């Protein structure tokens, strides 16, 4: 299940994030660059975090010394 449509609705329709482009600090950005950030976040979440979701949901992480064991 992808939350991307909901995130885009919240950012673009409700919060009107594209109006940030009128400010000098964000003038170089556009919906394309905002979507690029979302794409990168989604890729990192799928590659780095998603593989551990099932493990941490079924087996609680524990400490062994200074390490966390999943």
Helices and strands as residue ranges (DSSP letters): H 4-8, I 9-14, G 17-22, G 24-26, H 31-44, I 45-49, H 50-58, E 62-64, E 67-69
